């Protein structure tokens, strides 16, 4: 079950992306950036909690 969770989600999101690229491009970019930022923030927060802003 754990094996199928990620590929299925990726597949669905790719399908959804190909269907409505222009209309949801901004939303998808926002979600992806938000998720990456949260992961980065968690990693940074685990080491040094004071450093929130990390310029890319």
mmCIF entry with sequence, helices, sheets and N, C-alpha, C, O atoms, coordinates in Angstrom:
data_MODEL
# 
_entry.id   MODEL 
# 
_entity.id                         1 
_entity.type                       polymer 
_entity.pdbx_number_of_molecules   1 
# 
_entity_poly.entity_id                      1 
_entity_poly.type                           'polypeptide(L)' 
_entity_poly.nstd_linkage                   no 
_entity_poly.nstd_monomer                   no 
_entity_poly.pdbx_seq_one_letter_code       
;(UNK)(UNK)(UNK)(UNK)(UNK)(UNK)(UNK)(UNK)(UNK)(UNK)(UNK)(UNK)(UNK)(UNK)(UNK)(UNK)
(UNK)(UNK)(UNK)(UNK)(UNK)(UNK)(UNK)(UNK)(UNK)(UNK)(UNK)(UNK)(UNK)(UNK)(UNK)(UNK)
(UNK)(UNK)(UNK)(UNK)(UNK)(UNK)(UNK)(UNK)(UNK)(UNK)(UNK)(UNK)(UNK)(UNK)(UNK)(UNK)
(UNK)(UNK)(UNK)(UNK)(UNK)(UNK)(UNK)(UNK)
;
_entity_poly.pdbx_seq_one_letter_code_can   XXXXXXXXXXXXXXXXXXXXXXXXXXXXXXXXXXXXXXXXXXXXXXXXXXXXXXXX 
_entity_poly.pdbx_strand_id                 A 
# 
loop_
_entity_poly_seq.entity_id 
_entity_poly_seq.num 
_entity_poly_seq.mon_id 
_entity_poly_seq.hetero 
1 1  UNK n 
1 2  UNK n 
1 3  UNK n 
1 4  UNK n 
1 5  UNK n 
1 6  UNK n 
1 7  UNK n 
1 8  UNK n 
1 9  UNK n 
1 10 UNK n 
1 11 UNK n 
1 12 UNK n 
1 13 UNK n 
1 14 UNK n 
1 15 UNK n 
1 16 UNK n 
1 17 UNK n 
1 18 UNK n 
1 19 UNK n 
1 20 UNK n 
1 21 UNK n 
1 22 UNK n 
1 23 UNK n 
1 24 UNK n 
1 25 UNK n 
1 26 UNK n 
1 27 UNK n 
1 28 UNK n 
1 29 UNK n 
1 30 UNK n 
1 31 UNK n 
1 32 UNK n 
1 33 UNK n 
1 34 UNK n 
1 35 UNK n 
1 36 UNK n 
1 37 UNK n 
1 38 UNK n 
1 39 UNK n 
1 40 UNK n 
1 41 UNK n 
1 42 UNK n 
1 43 UNK n 
1 44 UNK n 
1 45 UNK n 
1 46 UNK n 
1 47 UNK n 
1 48 UNK n 
1 49 UNK n 
1 50 UNK n 
1 51 UNK n 
1 52 UNK n 
1 53 UNK n 
1 54 UNK n 
1 55 UNK n 
1 56 UNK n 
# 
_struct_asym.id          A 
_struct_asym.entity_id   1 
# 
loop_
_struct_conf.conf_type_id 
_struct_conf.id 
_struct_conf.pdbx_PDB_helix_id 
_struct_conf.beg_label_comp_id 
_struct_conf.beg_label_asym_id 
_struct_conf.beg_label_seq_id 
_struct_conf.pdbx_beg_PDB_ins_code 
_struct_conf.end_label_comp_id 
_struct_conf.end_label_asym_id 
_struct_conf.end_label_seq_id 
_struct_conf.pdbx_end_PDB_ins_code 
_struct_conf.beg_auth_comp_id 
_struct_conf.beg_auth_asym_id 
_struct_conf.beg_auth_seq_id 
_struct_conf.end_auth_comp_id 
_struct_conf.end_auth_asym_id 
_struct_conf.end_auth_seq_id 
_struct_conf.pdbx_PDB_helix_class 
_struct_conf.details 
_struct_conf.pdbx_PDB_helix_length 
HELX_P HELX_P1 AA1 UNK A 2  ? UNK A 19 ? UNK A 2  UNK A 19 1 ? 18 
HELX_P HELX_P2 AA2 UNK A 21 ? UNK A 47 ? UNK A 21 UNK A 47 1 ? 27 
# 
_struct_conf_type.id          HELX_P 
_struct_conf_type.criteria    ? 
_struct_conf_type.reference   ? 
# 
loop_
_atom_site.group_PDB 
_atom_site.id 
_atom_site.type_symbol 
_atom_site.label_atom_id 
_atom_site.label_alt_id 
_atom_site.label_comp_id 
_atom_site.label_asym_id 
_atom_site.label_entity_id 
_atom_site.label_seq_id 
_atom_site.pdbx_PDB_ins_code 
_atom_site.Cartn_x 
_atom_site.Cartn_y 
_atom_site.Cartn_z 
_atom_site.occupancy 
_atom_site.B_iso_or_equiv 
_atom_site.pdbx_formal_charge 
_atom_site.auth_seq_id 
_atom_site.auth_comp_id 
_atom_site.auth_asym_id 
_atom_site.auth_atom_id 
_atom_site.pdbx_PDB_model_num 
ATOM 1   N N  . UNK A 1 1  ? 0.835  -1.199 0.000   1.00 0.00 ? 1  UNK A N  1 
ATOM 2   C CA . UNK A 1 1  ? 0.000  0.000  0.000   1.00 0.00 ? 1  UNK A CA 1 
ATOM 3   C C  . UNK A 1 1  ? 0.874  1.254  0.000   1.00 0.00 ? 1  UNK A C  1 
ATOM 4   O O  . UNK A 1 1  ? 0.644  2.190  -0.766  1.00 0.00 ? 1  UNK A O  1 
ATOM 5   N N  . UNK A 1 2  ? 1.874  1.253  0.868   1.00 0.00 ? 2  UNK A N  1 
ATOM 6   C CA . UNK A 1 2  ? 2.776  2.402  0.927   1.00 0.00 ? 2  UNK A CA 1 
ATOM 7   C C  . UNK A 1 2  ? 3.535  2.593  -0.375  1.00 0.00 ? 2  UNK A C  1 
ATOM 8   O O  . UNK A 1 2  ? 3.893  3.708  -0.752  1.00 0.00 ? 2  UNK A O  1 
ATOM 9   N N  . UNK A 1 3  ? 3.770  1.475  -1.050  1.00 0.00 ? 3  UNK A N  1 
ATOM 10  C CA . UNK A 1 3  ? 4.502  1.548  -2.308  1.00 0.00 ? 3  UNK A CA 1 
ATOM 11  C C  . UNK A 1 3  ? 3.699  2.277  -3.379  1.00 0.00 ? 3  UNK A C  1 
ATOM 12  O O  . UNK A 1 3  ? 4.251  3.045  -4.166  1.00 0.00 ? 3  UNK A O  1 
ATOM 13  N N  . UNK A 1 4  ? 2.396  2.031  -3.402  1.00 0.00 ? 4  UNK A N  1 
ATOM 14  C CA . UNK A 1 4  ? 1.567  2.570  -4.482  1.00 0.00 ? 4  UNK A CA 1 
ATOM 15  C C  . UNK A 1 4  ? 1.159  4.013  -4.234  1.00 0.00 ? 4  UNK A C  1 
ATOM 16  O O  . UNK A 1 4  ? 0.776  4.721  -5.165  1.00 0.00 ? 4  UNK A O  1 
ATOM 17  N N  . UNK A 1 5  ? 1.239  4.453  -2.977  1.00 0.00 ? 5  UNK A N  1 
ATOM 18  C CA . UNK A 1 5  ? 0.688  5.763  -2.606  1.00 0.00 ? 5  UNK A CA 1 
ATOM 19  C C  . UNK A 1 5  ? 1.324  6.881  -3.415  1.00 0.00 ? 5  UNK A C  1 
ATOM 20  O O  . UNK A 1 5  ? 0.618  7.691  -4.016  1.00 0.00 ? 5  UNK A O  1 
ATOM 21  N N  . UNK A 1 6  ? 2.662  6.933  -3.437  1.00 0.00 ? 6  UNK A N  1 
ATOM 22  C CA . UNK A 1 6  ? 3.325  8.070  -4.073  1.00 0.00 ? 6  UNK A CA 1 
ATOM 23  C C  . UNK A 1 6  ? 3.190  8.023  -5.598  1.00 0.00 ? 6  UNK A C  1 
ATOM 24  O O  . UNK A 1 6  ? 2.785  9.022  -6.193  1.00 0.00 ? 6  UNK A O  1 
ATOM 25  N N  . UNK A 1 7  ? 3.515  6.893  -6.257  1.00 0.00 ? 7  UNK A N  1 
ATOM 26  C CA . UNK A 1 7  ? 3.396  6.863  -7.720  1.00 0.00 ? 7  UNK A CA 1 
ATOM 27  C C  . UNK A 1 7  ? 1.984  7.172  -8.200  1.00 0.00 ? 7  UNK A C  1 
ATOM 28  O O  . UNK A 1 7  ? 1.802  7.857  -9.207  1.00 0.00 ? 7  UNK A O  1 
ATOM 29  N N  . UNK A 1 8  ? 0.992  6.672  -7.486  1.00 0.00 ? 8  UNK A N  1 
ATOM 30  C CA . UNK A 1 8  ? -0.391 6.914  -7.879  1.00 0.00 ? 8  UNK A CA 1 
ATOM 31  C C  . UNK A 1 8  ? -0.694 8.405  -7.793  1.00 0.00 ? 8  UNK A C  1 
ATOM 32  O O  . UNK A 1 8  ? -1.314 8.978  -8.688  1.00 0.00 ? 8  UNK A O  1 
ATOM 33  N N  . UNK A 1 9  ? -0.249 9.023  -6.707  1.00 0.00 ? 9  UNK A N  1 
ATOM 34  C CA . UNK A 1 9  ? -0.497 10.450 -6.533  1.00 0.00 ? 9  UNK A CA 1 
ATOM 35  C C  . UNK A 1 9  ? 0.208  11.251 -7.622  1.00 0.00 ? 9  UNK A C  1 
ATOM 36  O O  . UNK A 1 9  ? -0.351 12.198 -8.175  1.00 0.00 ? 9  UNK A O  1 
ATOM 37  N N  . UNK A 1 10 ? 1.444  10.855 -7.921  1.00 0.00 ? 10 UNK A N  1 
ATOM 38  C CA . UNK A 1 10 ? 2.198  11.555 -8.975  1.00 0.00 ? 10 UNK A CA 1 
ATOM 39  C C  . UNK A 1 10 ? 1.490  11.391 -10.311 1.00 0.00 ? 10 UNK A C  1 
ATOM 40  O O  . UNK A 1 10 ? 1.375  12.340 -11.086 1.00 0.00 ? 10 UNK A O  1 
ATOM 41  N N  . UNK A 1 11 ? 1.017  10.179 -10.573 1.00 0.00 ? 11 UNK A N  1 
ATOM 42  C CA . UNK A 1 11 ? 0.349  9.899  -11.837 1.00 0.00 ? 11 UNK A CA 1 
ATOM 43  C C  . UNK A 1 11 ? -0.925 10.744 -11.961 1.00 0.00 ? 11 UNK A C  1 
ATOM 44  O O  . UNK A 1 11 ? -1.192 11.345 -13.002 1.00 0.00 ? 11 UNK A O  1 
ATOM 45  N N  . UNK A 1 12 ? -1.696 10.775 -10.881 1.00 0.00 ? 12 UNK A N  1 
ATOM 46  C CA . UNK A 1 12 ? -2.949 11.536 -10.892 1.00 0.00 ? 12 UNK A CA 1 
ATOM 47  C C  . UNK A 1 12 ? -2.660 13.020 -11.084 1.00 0.00 ? 12 UNK A C  1 
ATOM 48  O O  . UNK A 1 12 ? -3.327 13.697 -11.867 1.00 0.00 ? 12 UNK A O  1 
ATOM 49  N N  . UNK A 1 13 ? -1.646 13.522 -10.353 1.00 0.00 ? 13 UNK A N  1 
ATOM 50  C CA . UNK A 1 13 ? -1.329 14.946 -10.455 1.00 0.00 ? 13 UNK A CA 1 
ATOM 51  C C  . UNK A 1 13 ? -0.843 15.278 -11.860 1.00 0.00 ? 13 UNK A C  1 
ATOM 52  O O  . UNK A 1 13 ? -1.157 16.346 -12.385 1.00 0.00 ? 13 UNK A O  1 
ATOM 53  N N  . UNK A 1 14 ? -0.079 14.374 -12.476 1.00 0.00 ? 14 UNK A N  1 
ATOM 54  C CA . UNK A 1 14 ? 0.402  14.602 -13.842 1.00 0.00 ? 14 UNK A CA 1 
ATOM 55  C C  . UNK A 1 14 ? -0.771 14.627 -14.807 1.00 0.00 ? 14 UNK A C  1 
ATOM 56  O O  . UNK A 1 14 ? -0.825 15.465 -15.707 1.00 0.00 ? 14 UNK A O  1 
ATOM 57  N N  . UNK A 1 15 ? -1.709 13.706 -14.619 1.00 0.00 ? 15 UNK A N  1 
ATOM 58  C CA . UNK A 1 15 ? -2.893 13.662 -15.472 1.00 0.00 ? 15 UNK A CA 1 
ATOM 59  C C  . UNK A 1 15 ? -3.688 14.951 -15.318 1.00 0.00 ? 15 UNK A C  1 
ATOM 60  O O  . UNK A 1 15 ? -4.131 15.551 -16.298 1.00 0.00 ? 15 UNK A O  1 
ATOM 61  N N  . UNK A 1 16 ? -3.857 15.361 -14.064 1.00 0.00 ? 16 UNK A N  1 
ATOM 62  C CA . UNK A 1 16 ? -4.602 16.578 -13.774 1.00 0.00 ? 16 UNK A CA 1 
ATOM 63  C C  . UNK A 1 16 ? -3.883 17.782 -14.371 1.00 0.00 ? 16 UNK A C  1 
ATOM 64  O O  . UNK A 1 16 ? -4.514 18.718 -14.864 1.00 0.00 ? 16 UNK A O  1 
ATOM 65  N N  . UNK A 1 17 ? -2.545 17.744 -14.319 1.00 0.00 ? 17 UNK A N  1 
ATOM 66  C CA . UNK A 1 17 ? -1.745 18.836 -14.872 1.00 0.00 ? 17 UNK A CA 1 
ATOM 67  C C  . UNK A 1 17 ? -1.954 18.920 -16.382 1.00 0.00 ? 17 UNK A C  1 
ATOM 68  O O  . UNK A 1 17 ? -2.179 20.002 -16.923 1.00 0.00 ? 17 UNK A O  1 
ATOM 69  N N  . UNK A 1 18 ? -1.878 17.781 -17.054 1.00 0.00 ? 18 UNK A N  1 
ATOM 70  C CA . UNK A 1 18 ? -1.987 17.785 -18.512 1.00 0.00 ? 18 UNK A CA 1 
ATOM 71  C C  . UNK A 1 18 ? -3.382 18.226 -18.945 1.00 0.00 ? 18 UNK A C  1 
ATOM 72  O O  . UNK A 1 18 ? -3.551 18.805 -20.018 1.00 0.00 ? 18 UNK A O  1 
ATOM 73  N N  . UNK A 1 19 ? -4.381 17.948 -18.102 1.00 0.00 ? 19 UNK A N  1 
ATOM 74  C CA . UNK A 1 19 ? -5.744 18.334 -18.459 1.00 0.00 ? 19 UNK A CA 1 
ATOM 75  C C  . UNK A 1 19 ? -5.959 19.835 -18.348 1.00 0.00 ? 19 UNK A C  1 
ATOM 76  O O  . UNK A 1 19 ? -6.455 20.469 -19.280 1.00 0.00 ? 19 UNK A O  1 
ATOM 77  N N  . UNK A 1 20 ? -5.580 20.408 -17.193 1.00 0.00 ? 20 UNK A N  1 
ATOM 78  C CA . UNK A 1 20 ? -5.837 21.830 -16.968 1.00 0.00 ? 20 UNK A CA 1 
ATOM 79  C C  . UNK A 1 20 ? -4.543 22.546 -16.636 1.00 0.00 ? 20 UNK A C  1 
ATOM 80  O O  . UNK A 1 20 ? -4.339 22.973 -15.500 1.00 0.00 ? 20 UNK A O  1 
ATOM 81  N N  . UNK A 1 21 ? -3.676 22.677 -17.615 1.00 0.00 ? 21 UNK A N  1 
ATOM 82  C CA . UNK A 1 21 ? -2.378 23.284 -17.341 1.00 0.00 ? 21 UNK A CA 1 
ATOM 83  C C  . UNK A 1 21 ? -2.523 24.793 -17.167 1.00 0.00 ? 21 UNK A C  1 
ATOM 84  O O  . UNK A 1 21 ? -2.061 25.358 -16.176 1.00 0.00 ? 21 UNK A O  1 
ATOM 85  N N  . UNK A 1 22 ? -3.166 25.437 -18.132 1.00 0.00 ? 22 UNK A N  1 
ATOM 86  C CA . UNK A 1 22 ? -3.192 26.897 -18.146 1.00 0.00 ? 22 UNK A CA 1 
ATOM 87  C C  . UNK A 1 22 ? -4.021 27.453 -16.995 1.00 0.00 ? 22 UNK A C  1 
ATOM 88  O O  . UNK A 1 22 ? -3.661 28.476 -16.412 1.00 0.00 ? 22 UNK A O  1 
ATOM 89  N N  . UNK A 1 23 ? -5.120 26.793 -16.663 1.00 0.00 ? 23 UNK A N  1 
ATOM 90  C CA . UNK A 1 23 ? -6.035 27.342 -15.660 1.00 0.00 ? 23 UNK A CA 1 
ATOM 91  C C  . UNK A 1 23 ? -5.496 27.161 -14.243 1.00 0.00 ? 23 UNK A C  1 
ATOM 92  O O  . UNK A 1 23 ? -5.732 28.002 -13.375 1.00 0.00 ? 23 UNK A O  1 
ATOM 93  N N  . UNK A 1 24 ? -4.776 26.072 -14.008 1.00 0.00 ? 24 UNK A N  1 
ATOM 94  C CA . UNK A 1 24 ? -4.338 25.781 -12.645 1.00 0.00 ? 24 UNK A CA 1 
ATOM 95  C C  . UNK A 1 24 ? -2.832 25.893 -12.470 1.00 0.00 ? 24 UNK A C  1 
ATOM 96  O O  . UNK A 1 24 ? -2.293 25.458 -11.452 1.00 0.00 ? 24 UNK A O  1 
ATOM 97  N N  . UNK A 1 25 ? -2.145 26.474 -13.455 1.00 0.00 ? 25 UNK A N  1 
ATOM 98  C CA . UNK A 1 25 ? -0.691 26.536 -13.386 1.00 0.00 ? 25 UNK A CA 1 
ATOM 99  C C  . UNK A 1 25 ? -0.233 27.303 -12.149 1.00 0.00 ? 25 UNK A C  1 
ATOM 100 O O  . UNK A 1 25 ? 0.684  26.885 -11.442 1.00 0.00 ? 25 UNK A O  1 
ATOM 101 N N  . UNK A 1 26 ? -0.894 28.436 -11.905 1.00 0.00 ? 26 UNK A N  1 
ATOM 102 C CA . UNK A 1 26 ? -0.484 29.263 -10.773 1.00 0.00 ? 26 UNK A CA 1 
ATOM 103 C C  . UNK A 1 26 ? -0.724 28.521 -9.457  1.00 0.00 ? 26 UNK A C  1 
ATOM 104 O O  . UNK A 1 26 ? 0.108  28.551 -8.549  1.00 0.00 ? 26 UNK A O  1 
ATOM 105 N N  . UNK A 1 27 ? -1.875 27.856 -9.373  1.00 0.00 ? 27 UNK A N  1 
ATOM 106 C CA . UNK A 1 27 ? -2.213 27.130 -8.147  1.00 0.00 ? 27 UNK A CA 1 
ATOM 107 C C  . UNK A 1 27 ? -1.237 25.982 -7.905  1.00 0.00 ? 27 UNK A C  1 
ATOM 108 O O  . UNK A 1 27 ? -0.790 25.762 -6.779  1.00 0.00 ? 27 UNK A O  1 
ATOM 109 N N  . UNK A 1 28 ? -0.913 25.255 -8.968  1.00 0.00 ? 28 UNK A N  1 
ATOM 110 C CA . UNK A 1 28 ? -0.001 24.122 -8.832  1.00 0.00 ? 28 UNK A CA 1 
ATOM 111 C C  . UNK A 1 28 ? 1.379  24.609 -8.411  1.00 0.00 ? 28 UNK A C  1 
ATOM 112 O O  . UNK A 1 28 ? 2.012  24.023 -7.532  1.00 0.00 ? 28 UNK A O  1 
ATOM 113 N N  . UNK A 1 29 ? 1.841  25.685 -9.045  1.00 0.00 ? 29 UNK A N  1 
ATOM 114 C CA . UNK A 1 29 ? 3.142  26.231 -8.675  1.00 0.00 ? 29 UNK A CA 1 
ATOM 115 C C  . UNK A 1 29 ? 3.134  26.642 -7.219  1.00 0.00 ? 29 UNK A C  1 
ATOM 116 O O  . UNK A 1 29 ? 4.097  26.395 -6.492  1.00 0.00 ? 29 UNK A O  1 
ATOM 117 N N  . UNK A 1 30 ? 2.041  27.275 -6.785  1.00 0.00 ? 30 UNK A N  1 
ATOM 118 C CA . UNK A 1 30 ? 1.935  27.710 -5.395  1.00 0.00 ? 30 UNK A CA 1 
ATOM 119 C C  . UNK A 1 30 ? 2.004  26.513 -4.448  1.00 0.00 ? 30 UNK A C  1 
ATOM 120 O O  . UNK A 1 30 ? 2.709  26.549 -3.439  1.00 0.00 ? 30 UNK A O  1 
ATOM 121 N N  . UNK A 1 31 ? 1.265  25.454 -4.782  1.00 0.00 ? 31 UNK A N  1 
ATOM 122 C CA . UNK A 1 31 ? 1.247  24.267 -3.910  1.00 0.00 ? 31 UNK A CA 1 
ATOM 123 C C  . UNK A 1 31 ? 2.631  23.638 -3.859  1.00 0.00 ? 31 UNK A C  1 
ATOM 124 O O  . UNK A 1 31 ? 3.108  23.262 -2.788  1.00 0.00 ? 31 UNK A O  1 
ATOM 125 N N  . UNK A 1 32 ? 3.276  23.523 -5.018  1.00 0.00 ? 32 UNK A N  1 
ATOM 126 C CA . UNK A 1 32 ? 4.594  22.885 -5.061  1.00 0.00 ? 32 UNK A CA 1 
ATOM 127 C C  . UNK A 1 32 ? 5.613  23.693 -4.268  1.00 0.00 ? 32 UNK A C  1 
ATOM 128 O O  . UNK A 1 32 ? 6.400  23.143 -3.497  1.00 0.00 ? 32 UNK A O  1 
ATOM 129 N N  . UNK A 1 33 ? 5.583  25.027 -4.474  1.00 0.00 ? 33 UNK A N  1 
ATOM 130 C CA . UNK A 1 33 ? 6.519  25.880 -3.743  1.00 0.00 ? 33 UNK A CA 1 
ATOM 131 C C  . UNK A 1 33 ? 6.252  25.797 -2.245  1.00 0.00 ? 33 UNK A C  1 
ATOM 132 O O  . UNK A 1 33 ? 7.178  25.763 -1.436  1.00 0.00 ? 33 UNK A O  1 
ATOM 133 N N  . UNK A 1 34 ? 4.967  25.763 -1.890  1.00 0.00 ? 34 UNK A N  1 
ATOM 134 C CA . UNK A 1 34 ? 4.599  25.701 -0.477  1.00 0.00 ? 34 UNK A CA 1 
ATOM 135 C C  . UNK A 1 34 ? 5.116  24.402 0.145   1.00 0.00 ? 34 UNK A C  1 
ATOM 136 O O  . UNK A 1 34 ? 5.672  24.403 1.243   1.00 0.00 ? 34 UNK A O  1 
ATOM 137 N N  . UNK A 1 35 ? 4.924  23.296 -0.577  1.00 0.00 ? 35 UNK A N  1 
ATOM 138 C CA . UNK A 1 35 ? 5.370  22.000 -0.050  1.00 0.00 ? 35 UNK A CA 1 
ATOM 139 C C  . UNK A 1 35 ? 6.886  21.976 0.106   1.00 0.00 ? 35 UNK A C  1 
ATOM 140 O O  . UNK A 1 35 ? 7.401  21.519 1.126   1.00 0.00 ? 35 UNK A O  1 
ATOM 141 N N  . UNK A 1 36 ? 7.602  22.469 -0.903  1.00 0.00 ? 36 UNK A N  1 
ATOM 142 C CA . UNK A 1 36 ? 9.061  22.496 -0.832  1.00 0.00 ? 36 UNK A CA 1 
ATOM 143 C C  . UNK A 1 36 ? 9.511  23.372 0.321   1.00 0.00 ? 36 UNK A C  1 
ATOM 144 O O  . UNK A 1 36 ? 10.444 23.028 1.046   1.00 0.00 ? 36 UNK A O  1 
ATOM 145 N N  . UNK A 1 37 ? 8.843  24.510 0.487   1.00 0.00 ? 37 UNK A N  1 
ATOM 146 C CA . UNK A 1 37 ? 9.222  25.428 1.559   1.00 0.00 ? 37 UNK A CA 1 
ATOM 147 C C  . UNK A 1 37 ? 8.989  24.786 2.916   1.00 0.00 ? 37 UNK A C  1 
ATOM 148 O O  . UNK A 1 37 ? 9.797  24.951 3.830   1.00 0.00 ? 37 UNK A O  1 
ATOM 149 N N  . UNK A 1 38 ? 7.887  24.055 3.052   1.00 0.00 ? 38 UNK A N  1 
ATOM 150 C CA . UNK A 1 38 ? 7.590  23.410 4.333   1.00 0.00 ? 38 UNK A CA 1 
ATOM 151 C C  . UNK A 1 38 ? 8.646  22.350 4.644   1.00 0.00 ? 38 UNK A C  1 
ATOM 152 O O  . UNK A 1 38 ? 9.099  22.244 5.783   1.00 0.00 ? 38 UNK A O  1 
ATOM 153 N N  . UNK A 1 39 ? 9.041  21.561 3.635   1.00 0.00 ? 39 UNK A N  1 
ATOM 154 C CA . UNK A 1 39 ? 10.062 20.537 3.847   1.00 0.00 ? 39 UNK A CA 1 
ATOM 155 C C  . UNK A 1 39 ? 11.385 21.199 4.221   1.00 0.00 ? 39 UNK A C  1 
ATOM 156 O O  . UNK A 1 39 ? 12.067 20.766 5.149   1.00 0.00 ? 39 UNK A O  1 
ATOM 157 N N  . UNK A 1 40 ? 11.739 22.254 3.486   1.00 0.00 ? 40 UNK A N  1 
ATOM 158 C CA . UNK A 1 40 ? 12.977 22.972 3.759   1.00 0.00 ? 40 UNK A CA 1 
ATOM 159 C C  . UNK A 1 40 ? 12.938 23.553 5.154   1.00 0.00 ? 40 UNK A C  1 
ATOM 160 O O  . UNK A 1 40 ? 13.916 23.493 5.899   1.00 0.00 ? 40 UNK A O  1 
ATOM 161 N N  . UNK A 1 41 ? 11.781 24.120 5.500   1.00 0.00 ? 41 UNK A N  1 
ATOM 162 C CA . UNK A 1 41 ? 11.640 24.755 6.811   1.00 0.00 ? 41 UNK A CA 1 
ATOM 163 C C  . UNK A 1 41 ? 11.788 23.719 7.915   1.00 0.00 ? 41 UNK A C  1 
ATOM 164 O O  . UNK A 1 41 ? 12.425 23.979 8.935   1.00 0.00 ? 41 UNK A O  1 
ATOM 165 N N  . UNK A 1 42 ? 11.199 22.545 7.711   1.00 0.00 ? 42 UNK A N  1 
ATOM 166 C CA . UNK A 1 42 ? 11.306 21.487 8.717   1.00 0.00 ? 42 UNK A CA 1 
ATOM 167 C C  . UNK A 1 42 ? 12.761 21.057 8.875   1.00 0.00 ? 42 UNK A C  1 
ATOM 168 O O  . UNK A 1 42 ? 13.240 20.866 9.993   1.00 0.00 ? 42 UNK A O  1 
ATOM 169 N N  . UNK A 1 43 ? 13.460 20.908 7.756   1.00 0.00 ? 43 UNK A N  1 
ATOM 170 C CA . UNK A 1 43 ? 14.867 20.500 7.814   1.00 0.00 ? 43 UNK A CA 1 
ATOM 171 C C  . UNK A 1 43 ? 15.691 21.557 8.534   1.00 0.00 ? 43 UNK A C  1 
ATOM 172 O O  . UNK A 1 43 ? 16.514 21.242 9.393   1.00 0.00 ? 43 UNK A O  1 
ATOM 173 N N  . UNK A 1 44 ? 15.459 22.816 8.172   1.00 0.00 ? 44 UNK A N  1 
ATOM 174 C CA . UNK A 1 44 ? 16.223 23.908 8.786   1.00 0.00 ? 44 UNK A CA 1 
ATOM 175 C C  . UNK A 1 44 ? 15.843 24.027 10.260  1.00 0.00 ? 44 UNK A C  1 
ATOM 176 O O  . UNK A 1 44 ? 16.699 24.237 11.119  1.00 0.00 ? 44 UNK A O  1 
ATOM 177 N N  . UNK A 1 45 ? 14.552 23.892 10.535  1.00 0.00 ? 45 UNK A N  1 
ATOM 178 C CA . UNK A 1 45 ? 14.067 24.045 11.898  1.00 0.00 ? 45 UNK A CA 1 
ATOM 179 C C  . UNK A 1 45 ? 14.658 22.968 12.803  1.00 0.00 ? 45 UNK A C  1 
ATOM 180 O O  . UNK A 1 45 ? 14.878 23.198 13.992  1.00 0.00 ? 45 UNK A O  1 
ATOM 181 N N  . UNK A 1 46 ? 14.912 21.796 12.234  1.00 0.00 ? 46 UNK A N  1 
ATOM 182 C CA . UNK A 1 46 ? 15.490 20.715 13.023  1.00 0.00 ? 46 UNK A CA 1 
ATOM 183 C C  . UNK A 1 46 ? 16.913 21.032 13.460  1.00 0.00 ? 46 UNK A C  1 
ATOM 184 O O  . UNK A 1 46 ? 17.344 20.610 14.533  1.00 0.00 ? 46 UNK A O  1 
ATOM 185 N N  . UNK A 1 47 ? 17.646 21.776 12.631  1.00 0.00 ? 47 UNK A N  1 
ATOM 186 C CA . UNK A 1 47 ? 19.042 22.102 12.942  1.00 0.00 ? 47 UNK A CA 1 
ATOM 187 C C  . UNK A 1 47 ? 19.147 23.422 13.688  1.00 0.00 ? 47 UNK A C  1 
ATOM 188 O O  . UNK A 1 47 ? 19.643 23.473 14.814  1.00 0.00 ? 47 UNK A O  1 
ATOM 189 N N  . UNK A 1 48 ? 18.671 24.503 13.045  1.00 0.00 ? 48 UNK A N  1 
ATOM 190 C CA . UNK A 1 48 ? 18.737 25.817 13.690  1.00 0.00 ? 48 UNK A CA 1 
ATOM 191 C C  . UNK A 1 48 ? 17.388 26.506 13.579  1.00 0.00 ? 48 UNK A C  1 
ATOM 192 O O  . UNK A 1 48 ? 17.047 27.007 12.508  1.00 0.00 ? 48 UNK A O  1 
ATOM 193 N N  . UNK A 1 49 ? 16.627 26.543 14.635  1.00 0.00 ? 49 UNK A N  1 
ATOM 194 C CA . UNK A 1 49 ? 15.261 27.073 14.624  1.00 0.00 ? 49 UNK A CA 1 
ATOM 195 C C  . UNK A 1 49 ? 15.196 28.567 14.298  1.00 0.00 ? 49 UNK A C  1 
ATOM 196 O O  . UNK A 1 49 ? 14.150 29.045 13.858  1.00 0.00 ? 49 UNK A O  1 
ATOM 197 N N  . UNK A 1 50 ? 16.261 29.303 14.497  1.00 0.00 ? 50 UNK A N  1 
ATOM 198 C CA . UNK A 1 50 ? 16.205 30.748 14.282  1.00 0.00 ? 50 UNK A CA 1 
ATOM 199 C C  . UNK A 1 50 ? 16.255 31.124 12.807  1.00 0.00 ? 50 UNK A C  1 
ATOM 200 O O  . UNK A 1 50 ? 15.792 32.201 12.431  1.00 0.00 ? 50 UNK A O  1 
ATOM 201 N N  . UNK A 1 51 ? 16.801 30.264 11.977  1.00 0.00 ? 51 UNK A N  1 
ATOM 202 C CA . UNK A 1 51 ? 17.020 30.606 10.569  1.00 0.00 ? 51 UNK A CA 1 
ATOM 203 C C  . UNK A 1 51 ? 15.803 30.216 9.748   1.00 0.00 ? 51 UNK A C  1 
ATOM 204 O O  . UNK A 1 51 ? 15.713 29.085 9.270   1.00 0.00 ? 51 UNK A O  1 
ATOM 205 N N  . UNK A 1 52 ? 14.861 31.145 9.578   1.00 0.00 ? 52 UNK A N  1 
ATOM 206 C CA . UNK A 1 52 ? 13.650 30.827 8.819   1.00 0.00 ? 52 UNK A CA 1 
ATOM 207 C C  . UNK A 1 52 ? 13.818 31.181 7.350   1.00 0.00 ? 52 UNK A C  1 
ATOM 208 O O  . UNK A 1 52 ? 13.461 30.396 6.471   1.00 0.00 ? 52 UNK A O  1 
ATOM 209 N N  . UNK A 1 53 ? 14.364 32.368 7.084   1.00 0.00 ? 53 UNK A N  1 
ATOM 210 C CA . UNK A 1 53 ? 14.482 32.833 5.694   1.00 0.00 ? 53 UNK A CA 1 
ATOM 211 C C  . UNK A 1 53 ? 15.763 32.291 5.079   1.00 0.00 ? 53 UNK A C  1 
ATOM 212 O O  . UNK A 1 53 ? 16.871 32.630 5.496   1.00 0.00 ? 53 UNK A O  1 
ATOM 213 N N  . UNK A 1 54 ? 15.580 31.444 4.081   1.00 0.00 ? 54 UNK A N  1 
ATOM 214 C CA . UNK A 1 54 ? 16.740 30.916 3.360   1.00 0.00 ? 54 UNK A CA 1 
ATOM 215 C C  . UNK A 1 54 ? 16.566 31.260 1.887   1.00 0.00 ? 54 UNK A C  1 
ATOM 216 O O  . UNK A 1 54 ? 15.770 30.629 1.192   1.00 0.00 ? 54 UNK A O  1 
ATOM 217 N N  . UNK A 1 55 ? 17.291 32.240 1.415   1.00 0.00 ? 55 UNK A N  1 
ATOM 218 C CA . UNK A 1 55 ? 17.142 32.681 0.021   1.00 0.00 ? 55 UNK A CA 1 
ATOM 219 C C  . UNK A 1 55 ? 17.719 31.638 -0.916  1.00 0.00 ? 55 UNK A C  1 
ATOM 220 O O  . UNK A 1 55 ? 18.797 31.090 -0.684  1.00 0.00 ? 55 UNK A O  1 
ATOM 221 N N  . UNK A 1 56 ? 16.967 31.376 -1.990  1.00 0.00 ? 56 UNK A N  1 
ATOM 222 C CA . UNK A 1 56 ? 17.406 30.350 -2.943  1.00 0.00 ? 56 UNK A CA 1 
ATOM 223 C C  . UNK A 1 56 ? 18.291 30.988 -3.990  1.00 0.00 ? 56 UNK A C  1 
ATOM 224 O O  . UNK A 1 56 ? 18.772 30.303 -4.893  1.00 0.00 ? 56 UNK A O  1 
# 
